């Protein structure tokens, strides 16, 4: 979660909210809709915000294929 100082400008708070949702693994189209952006605009502005998305994606694929929990 991003640390945002109290009294931060609205754009900072908006960025923190969008970044937290993306880092939480919510789908980009949903985050874009909630933020009032197109997916293209969202991803162009936030591509560096998605920490850990590779690991999340790999886990989801492994889970879908039934690989999680196997030795």
N, C-alpha and C positions, 0 to 999 in steps of 0.2 A: 504494500500500500504506500502511496506517495504521502510524504509529510508536507502539508500545506499550512503556512502560517495563518493565524487568525487575521482577518482584515485583508486578505489577499484579494486582488482584483478579480472580478467575475470570470475573466478569460482564464486565469490560473486555476480557479476552482473547476471550471468546465473541463479544462485539460486534465486535471487530476481525476475527475469523474470518468471521463472517456478512457483514459489510460488504465485506470483500475479495472474497468469492465473488460477491456481487451486483455489485460494481464490475467484476469480471472478466467479467461477462456471462453467468454461469450462470443458468439459468432459476429463477425464484422458487419454483416448486413443488419443485424438487430441493433448493435451499438450505433451504427450510422443512422438508422431510423429514429432511435430515441434522441440522438443529438441533432437531428434535422440536417444531416449531411448526406451526400451521395457516398456510396462505398468508396468510389475512386478518390473523392476529396478526403475522406476519413483516412484512408491508407496512405495517401501522399503526405498528410500532415503528421501521422502517428506511427510511421514504420519503425522508428527507433524505440517505441514504447513497449513493444510486445516481448518483454523478457520471458524466457522460458517456454515460448510457444512451440519450439521444436520438440522439446521433451513431452509436452502435453499432447501434441499431435501423434507422436510415436506411441504413447501410452494408449490413446484412443484407437489407433489402428490395431495394436496388439490385442486390446480388449475385444474389438469387433471380430478379430480372427480367432479369439479364444486362446491366445498365447499367455496371458497373464496368469501367474500362479504355477506355471510349469517350470521344471528344472532344466 
